[in-house]
Amino acid sequence: MDEAPQASAAEKISTVLAGWLPEHVFLNQQVDELERLAIRGEADAVVKALCEMVPTFRPMGWLTPKSLPKAPNGKVLPLSLPMTLNPT
């Protein structure tokens, strides 16, 4: 995606202009599909669709209360990112 910096009214601040924007109809279709997948609870498919829609999107991980790592005493351990824990 081509982007071009442009000066703003504020000194030392630039804005970025997108080189292209997706067609409105196509973008709406993609968002509708995301909604359908989310409503059906298909989390992996939602993430895959987001990665296709936004090439720079990178999920940080899947965390749920049951999937958080725990110490033998039952306390939740601190996390180190990135990590991938898929919900069960």
Number of C-alpha atoms within 10 A of each C-alpha: 7 7 11 10 11 10 11 11 8 7 7 7 10 13 12 11 11 11 9 9 8 9 8 8 8 10 13 12 11 15 14 12 15 21 13 13 17 15 10 9 11 12 16 14 14 17 17 15 16 18 14 12 15 10 9 9 12 12 13 11 13 15 14 11 8 9 13 15 15 12 9 8 6 8 10 13 11 10 9 6 8 11 12 11 14 12 14 6
